[in-house]
């Protein structure tokens, strides 16, 4: 039961963080979406996806 409560808490916090980020970084989010779109257009197949994930981790 405590496990379920913990999971619910984590999801709630993450959702709140996401909403906050949307408010704070709406401009950066647009830039990021455009960058993501361009990057995804360049990528092909699974190898591209792996490289994209690694790129994302560097960006964060």
Backbone as XML, in Angstrom:
<?xml version="1.0"?>
<chain id="A" units="angstrom">
  <residue number="1" name="UNK">
    <atom name="N" x="0.829" y="-1.202" z="0.000"/>
    <atom name="CA" x="0.000" y="0.000" z="0.000"/>
    <atom name="C" x="0.870" y="1.262" z="0.000"/>
  </residue>
  <residue number="2" name="UNK">
    <atom name="N" x="1.900" y="1.239" z="0.812"/>
    <atom name="CA" x="2.813" y="2.393" z="0.881"/>
    <atom name="C" x="3.503" y="2.607" z="-0.470"/>
  </residue>
  <residue number="3" name="UNK">
    <atom name="N" x="3.766" y="1.503" z="-1.160"/>
    <atom name="CA" x="4.405" y="1.563" z="-2.474"/>
    <atom name="C" x="3.517" y="2.323" z="-3.458"/>
  </residue>
  <residue number="4" name="UNK">
    <atom name="N" x="2.237" y="2.002" z="-3.448"/>
    <atom name="CA" x="1.277" y="2.663" z="-4.346"/>
    <atom name="C" x="1.227" y="4.159" z="-4.056"/>
  </residue>
  <residue number="5" name="UNK">
    <atom name="N" x="1.196" y="4.523" z="-2.784"/>
    <atom name="CA" x="1.163" y="5.932" z="-2.377"/>
    <atom name="C" x="2.410" y="6.664" z="-2.861"/>
  </residue>
  <residue number="6" name="UNK">
    <atom name="N" x="3.550" y="6.003" z="-2.738"/>
    <atom name="CA" x="4.821" y="6.590" z="-3.185"/>
    <atom name="C" x="4.787" y="6.851" z="-4.681"/>
  </residue>
  <residue number="7" name="UNK">
    <atom name="N" x="4.312" y="5.867" z="-5.448"/>
    <atom name="CA" x="4.235" y="6.001" z="-6.903"/>
    <atom name="C" x="3.312" y="7.166" z="-7.264"/>
  </residue>
  <residue number="8" name="UNK">
    <atom name="N" x="2.157" y="7.254" z="-6.588"/>
    <atom name="CA" x="1.206" y="8.345" z="-6.847"/>
    <atom name="C" x="1.852" y="9.690" z="-6.546"/>
  </residue>
  <residue number="9" name="UNK">
    <atom name="N" x="2.586" y="9.770" z="-5.436"/>
    <atom name="CA" x="3.282" y="10.999" z="-5.052"/>
    <atom name="C" x="4.291" y="11.407" z="-6.122"/>
  </residue>
  <residue number="10" name="UNK">
    <atom name="N" x="5.087" y="10.441" z="-6.580"/>
    <atom name="CA" x="6.118" y="10.711" z="-7.597"/>
    <atom name="C" x="5.472" y="11.229" z="-8.877"/>
  </residue>
  <residue number="11" name="UNK">
    <atom name="N" x="4.405" y="10.569" z="-9.309"/>
    <atom name="CA" x="3.710" y="10.988" z="-10.533"/>
    <atom name="C" x="3.160" y="12.399" z="-10.375"/>
  </residue>
  <residue number="12" name="UNK">
    <atom name="N" x="2.567" y="12.687" z="-9.216"/>
    <atom name="CA" x="2.002" y="14.016" z="-8.950"/>
    <atom name="C" x="3.089" y="15.086" z="-9.007"/>
  </residue>
  <residue number="13" name="UNK">
    <atom name="N" x="4.206" y="14.828" z="-8.340"/>
    <atom name="CA" x="5.329" y="15.780" z="-8.326"/>
    <atom name="C" x="5.860" y="15.996" z="-9.734"/>
  </residue>
  <residue number="14" name="UNK">
    <atom name="N" x="6.029" y="14.909" z="-10.486"/>
    <atom name="CA" x="6.535" y="15.017" z="-11.853"/>
    <atom name="C" x="5.591" y="15.826" z="-12.725"/>
  </residue>
  <residue number="15" name="UNK">
    <atom name="N" x="4.281" y="15.598" z="-12.559"/>
    <atom name="CA" x="3.280" y="16.342" z="-13.333"/>
    <atom name="C" x="3.345" y="17.825" z="-12.998"/>
  </residue>
  <residue number="16" name="UNK">
    <atom name="N" x="3.448" y="18.141" z="-11.711"/>
    <atom name="CA" x="3.547" y="19.540" z="-11.273"/>
    <atom name="C" x="4.810" y="20.189" z="-11.832"/>
  </residue>
  <residue number="17" name="UNK">
    <atom name="N" x="5.913" y="19.446" z="-11.806"/>
    <atom name="CA" x="7.177" y="19.945" z="-12.346"/>
    <atom name="C" x="7.041" y="20.238" z="-13.835"/>
  </residue>
  <residue number="18" name="UNK">
    <atom name="N" x="6.375" y="19.329" z="-14.542"/>
    <atom name="CA" x="6.181" y="19.481" z="-15.978"/>
    <atom name="C" x="5.368" y="20.737" z="-16.282"/>
  </residue>
  <residue number="19" name="UNK">
    <atom name="N" x="4.309" y="20.956" z="-15.499"/>
    <atom name="CA" x="3.459" y="22.138" z="-15.685"/>
    <atom name="C" x="4.269" y="23.407" z="-15.416"/>
  </residue>
  <residue number="20" name="UNK">
    <atom name="N" x="5.058" y="23.383" z="-14.337"/>
    <atom name="CA" x="5.915" y="24.524" z="-14.004"/>
    <atom name="C" x="6.894" y="24.811" z="-15.127"/>
  </residue>
  <residue number="21" name="UNK">
    <atom name="N" x="7.524" y="23.745" z="-15.641"/>
    <atom name="CA" x="8.482" y="23.893" z="-16.728"/>
    <atom name="C" x="7.823" y="24.493" z="-17.958"/>
  </residue>
  <residue number="22" name="UNK">
    <atom name="N" x="6.585" y="24.084" z="-18.229"/>
    <atom name="CA" x="5.865" y="24.619" z="-19.388"/>
    <atom name="C" x="5.648" y="26.115" z="-19.247"/>
  </residue>
  <residue number="23" name="UNK">
    <atom name="N" x="5.326" y="26.556" z="-18.020"/>
    <atom name="CA" x="5.115" y="27.990" z="-17.791"/>
    <atom name="C" x="6.433" y="28.750" z="-17.895"/>
  </residue>
  <residue number="24" name="UNK">
    <atom name="N" x="7.457" y="28.206" z="-17.241"/>
    <atom name="CA" x="8.750" y="28.899" z="-17.151"/>
    <atom name="C" x="9.460" y="28.913" z="-18.496"/>
  </residue>
  <residue number="25" name="UNK">
    <atom name="N" x="9.417" y="27.796" z="-19.205"/>
    <atom name="CA" x="10.249" y="27.661" z="-20.402"/>
    <atom name="C" x="9.440" y="27.504" z="-21.680"/>
  </residue>
  <residue number="26" name="UNK">
    <atom name="N" x="8.314" y="28.199" z="-21.786"/>
    <atom name="CA" x="7.477" y="28.068" z="-22.981"/>
    <atom name="C" x="8.271" y="28.447" z="-24.237"/>
  </residue>
  <residue number="27" name="UNK">
    <atom name="N" x="9.115" y="29.472" z="-24.122"/>
    <atom name="CA" x="9.935" y="29.905" z="-25.259"/>
    <atom name="C" x="11.002" y="28.863" z="-25.573"/>
  </residue>
  <residue number="28" name="UNK">
    <atom name="N" x="11.742" y="28.434" z="-24.541"/>
    <atom name="CA" x="12.768" y="27.418" z="-24.730"/>
    <atom name="C" x="12.160" y="26.125" z="-25.251"/>
  </residue>
  <residue number="29" name="UNK">
    <atom name="N" x="10.916" y="25.842" z="-24.804"/>
    <atom name="CA" x="10.225" y="24.641" z="-25.222"/>
    <atom name="C" x="9.947" y="24.674" z="-26.719"/>
  </residue>
  <residue number="30" name="UNK">
    <atom name="N" x="9.564" y="25.852" z="-27.231"/>
    <atom name="CA" x="9.319" y="25.996" z="-28.671"/>
    <atom name="C" x="10.609" y="25.753" z="-29.441"/>
  </residue>
  <residue number="31" name="UNK">
    <atom name="N" x="11.717" y="26.349" z="-28.965"/>
    <atom name="CA" x="13.024" y="26.182" z="-29.590"/>
    <atom name="C" x="13.415" y="24.706" z="-29.558"/>
  </residue>
  <residue number="32" name="UNK">
    <atom name="N" x="13.207" y="24.075" z="-28.384"/>
    <atom name="CA" x="13.538" y="22.662" z="-28.210"/>
    <atom name="C" x="12.729" y="21.783" z="-29.158"/>
  </residue>
  <residue number="33" name="UNK">
    <atom name="N" x="11.432" y="22.104" z="-29.308"/>
    <atom name="CA" x="10.570" y="21.316" z="-30.196"/>
    <atom name="C" x="11.040" y="21.422" z="-31.634"/>
  </residue>
  <residue number="34" name="UNK">
    <atom name="N" x="11.410" y="22.632" z="-32.045"/>
    <atom name="CA" x="11.906" y="22.853" z="-33.405"/>
    <atom name="C" x="13.195" y="22.066" z="-33.617"/>
  </residue>
  <residue number="35" name="UNK">
    <atom name="N" x="14.100" y="22.119" z="-32.619"/>
    <atom name="CA" x="15.371" y="21.401" z="-32.688"/>
    <atom name="C" x="15.118" y="19.897" z="-32.772"/>
  </residue>
  <residue number="36" name="UNK">
    <atom name="N" x="14.171" y="19.421" z="-31.965"/>
    <atom name="CA" x="13.823" y="18.002" z="-31.929"/>
    <atom name="C" x="13.269" y="17.568" z="-33.282"/>
  </residue>
  <residue number="37" name="UNK">
    <atom name="N" x="12.415" y="18.408" z="-33.857"/>
    <atom name="CA" x="11.804" y="18.109" z="-35.154"/>
    <atom name="C" x="12.887" y="17.988" z="-36.232"/>
  </residue>
  <residue number="38" name="UNK">
    <atom name="N" x="13.788" y="18.960" z="-36.261"/>
    <atom name="CA" x="14.886" y="18.950" z="-37.231"/>
    <atom name="C" x="15.765" y="17.725" z="-37.041"/>
  </residue>
  <residue number="39" name="UNK">
    <atom name="N" x="16.069" y="17.429" z="-35.776"/>
    <atom name="CA" x="16.938" y="16.299" z="-35.466"/>
    <atom name="C" x="16.275" y="14.994" z="-35.876"/>
  </residue>
  <residue number="40" name="UNK">
    <atom name="N" x="14.989" y="14.854" z="-35.564"/>
    <atom name="CA" x="14.261" y="13.629" z="-35.894"/>
    <atom name="C" x="14.170" y="13.427" z="-37.404"/>
  </residue>
  <residue number="41" name="UNK">
    <atom name="N" x="14.066" y="14.526" z="-38.137"/>
    <atom name="CA" x="14.013" y="14.437" z="-39.598"/>
    <atom name="C" x="15.327" y="13.892" z="-40.158"/>
  </residue>
  <residue number="42" name="UNK">
    <atom name="N" x="16.439" y="14.218" z="-39.487"/>
    <atom name="CA" x="17.754" y="13.770" z="-39.940"/>
    <atom name="C" x="18.009" y="12.310" z="-39.601"/>
  </residue>
  <residue number="43" name="UNK">
    <atom name="N" x="17.349" y="11.839" z="-38.551"/>
    <atom name="CA" x="17.640" y="10.494" z="-38.061"/>
    <atom name="C" x="16.833" y="9.435" z="-38.802"/>
  </residue>
  <residue number="44" name="UNK">
    <atom name="N" x="17.456" y="8.262" z="-38.959"/>
    <atom name="CA" x="16.774" y="7.138" z="-39.592"/>
    <atom name="C" x="17.125" y="5.865" z="-38.847"/>
  </residue>
  <residue number="45" name="UNK">
    <atom name="N" x="16.080" y="5.074" z="-38.551"/>
    <atom name="CA" x="16.278" y="3.773" z="-37.939"/>
    <atom name="C" x="16.653" y="3.819" z="-36.473"/>
  </residue>
  <residue number="46" name="UNK">
    <atom name="N" x="16.932" y="2.643" z="-35.938"/>
    <atom name="CA" x="17.201" y="2.468" z="-34.508"/>
    <atom name="C" x="18.507" y="3.124" z="-34.090"/>
  </residue>
  <residue number="47" name="UNK">
    <atom name="N" x="19.539" y="3.033" z="-34.921"/>
    <atom name="CA" x="20.842" y="3.633" z="-34.626"/>
    <atom name="C" x="20.688" y="5.131" z="-34.403"/>
  </residue>
  <residue number="48" name="UNK">
    <atom name="N" x="19.880" y="5.761" z="-35.239"/>
    <atom name="CA" x="19.598" y="7.183" z="-35.106"/>
    <atom name="C" x="18.908" y="7.486" z="-33.795"/>
  </residue>
  <residue number="49" name="UNK">
    <atom name="N" x="17.978" y="6.611" z="-33.406"/>
    <atom name="CA" x="17.247" y="6.789" z="-32.161"/>
    <atom name="C" x="18.186" y="6.741" z="-30.965"/>
  </residue>
  <residue number="50" name="UNK">
    <atom name="N" x="19.117" y="5.795" z="-30.980"/>
    <atom name="CA" x="20.104" y="5.659" z="-29.901"/>
    <atom name="C" x="20.944" y="6.931" z="-29.804"/>
  </residue>
  <residue number="51" name="UNK">
    <atom name="N" x="21.412" y="7.411" z="-30.953"/>
    <atom name="CA" x="22.216" y="8.633" z="-30.982"/>
    <atom name="C" x="21.416" y="9.814" z="-30.465"/>
  </residue>
  <residue number="52" name="UNK">
    <atom name="N" x="20.121" y="9.863" z="-30.825"/>
    <atom name="CA" x="19.232" y="10.947" z="-30.397"/>
    <atom name="C" x="19.074" y="10.956" z="-28.879"/>
  </residue>
  <residue number="53" name="UNK">
    <atom name="N" x="18.913" y="9.761" z="-28.290"/>
    <atom name="CA" x="18.773" y="9.651" z="-26.835"/>
    <atom name="C" x="20.048" y="10.138" z="-26.148"/>
  </residue>
  <residue number="54" name="UNK">
    <atom name="N" x="21.201" y="9.748" z="-26.682"/>
    <atom name="CA" x="22.479" y="10.186" z="-26.122"/>
    <atom name="C" x="22.610" y="11.704" z="-26.224"/>
  </residue>
  <residue number="55" name="UNK">
    <atom name="N" x="22.190" y="12.259" z="-27.342"/>
    <atom name="CA" x="22.214" y="13.706" z="-27.558"/>
    <atom name="C" x="21.332" y="14.400" z="-26.531"/>
  </residue>
  <residue number="56" name="UNK">
    <atom name="N" x="20.155" y="13.819" z="-26.295"/>
    <atom name="CA" x="19.212" y="14.363" z="-25.312"/>
    <atom name="C" x="19.832" y="14.401" z="-23.929"/>
  </residue>
  <residue number="57" name="UNK">
    <atom name="N" x="20.520" y="13.312" z="-23.557"/>
    <atom name="CA" x="21.145" y="13.227" z="-22.239"/>
    <atom name="C" x="22.217" y="14.302" z="-22.075"/>
  </residue>
  <residue number="58" name="UNK">
    <atom name="N" x="22.948" y="14.591" z="-23.147"/>
    <atom name="CA" x="23.970" y="15.640" z="-23.097"/>
    <atom name="C" x="23.316" y="17.013" z="-22.927"/>
  </residue>
  <residue number="59" name="UNK">
    <atom name="N" x="22.163" y="17.210" z="-23.594"/>
    <atom name="CA" x="21.453" y="18.492" z="-23.544"/>
    <atom name="C" x="20.912" y="18.784" z="-22.150"/>
  </residue>
  <residue number="60" name="UNK">
    <atom name="N" x="20.456" y="17.724" z="-21.452"/>
    <atom name="CA" x="19.829" y="17.905" z="-20.138"/>
    <atom name="C" x="20.812" y="18.413" z="-19.100"/>
  </residue>
</chain>
